[in-house]
Amino acid sequence: DGVADLSRSEVRFGNGKRAELSEREVELLRYLATNPGRAISRDEILLRVWRLDPKRMATRTIDMHVANLREKLRDDAENPKVLLTVRGKGYMIAANVGADVRRL
């Protein structure tokens, strides 16, 4: 029950509380949201979103950012509804969220 405002790097909730998003979290959320329903590999995120060579980075970096983003979005890590893990493939934003990243 929140709104992600990527231009302000924050998530706003109905109760008035806010969560600030880091630059990397904004970039990650924007990329996933432009590809709703498609699993994005960790290597693709490193290469296309952060412009880093995936061969020189540990993929745990992506996992950590996703975990932090889920917490800020109040997306239950055990039963996520917005940022989904696709086993063996990577991460995706739920198709029902669509490309409209403002409503989460």
Backbone hydrogen bonds, N-H to C=O, Kabsch-Sander energy under -0.5 kcal/mol:
donor,donor_aa,acceptor,acceptor_aa,energy
3,V,12,R,-2.8
4,A,101,V,-0.6
4,A,102,R,-0.6
5,D,3,V,-0.7
5,D,10,E,-2.9
6,L,4,A,-0.8
8,R,5,D,-0.7
9,S,5,D,-0.5
10,E,5,D,-1.9
11,V,19,A,-2.4
12,R,3,V,-2.9
13,F,17,K,-2.7
14,G,1,D,-1.3
16,G,13,F,-2.2
19,A,11,V,-2.2
21,L,9,S,-2.9
26,V,22,S,-2.4
27,E,23,E,-2.4
28,L,24,R,-2.5
29,L,25,E,-2.7
30,R,26,V,-2.7
31,Y,27,E,-2.2
32,L,28,L,-2.6
33,A,29,L,-2.4
34,T,30,R,-1.4
35,N,32,L,-1.2
37,G,93,I,-2.3
38,R,35,N,-1.8
40,I,91,Y,-3.6
41,S,39,A,-0.5
45,I,41,S,-2.1
46,L,42,R,-2.6
47,L,43,D,-2.6
48,R,44,E,-3.1
49,V,44,E,-0.7
49,V,45,I,-1.6
50,W,45,I,-1.7
52,L,46,L,-3.2
56,R,53,D,-1.8
57,M,54,P,-0.9
61,T,58,A,-1.6
62,I,59,T,-0.7
63,D,59,T,-1.5
64,M,60,R,-2.6
65,H,61,T,-1.9
66,V,62,I,-2.6
67,A,63,D,-2.5
68,N,64,M,-2.4
69,L,65,H,-2.5
70,R,66,V,-2.9
71,E,67,A,-2.0
72,K,68,N,-2.1
73,L,69,L,-2.3
74,R,70,R,-0.7
74,R,71,E,-0.8
75,D,70,R,-2.9
76,D,74,R,-0.7
84,L,82,V,-0.8
84,L,92,M,-3.1
86,V,84,L,-0.5
86,V,90,G,-3.1
87,R,85,T,-0.7
89,K,86,V,-2.7
90,G,86,V,-2.4
91,Y,40,I,-2.4
92,M,84,L,-2.2
94,A,82,V,-2.6
97,V,94,A,-1.6
98,G,94,A,-1.0
100,D,97,V,-0.6
101,V,99,A,-1.4
103,R,100,D,-1.1
104,L,2,G,-2.5
104,L,102,R,-0.6
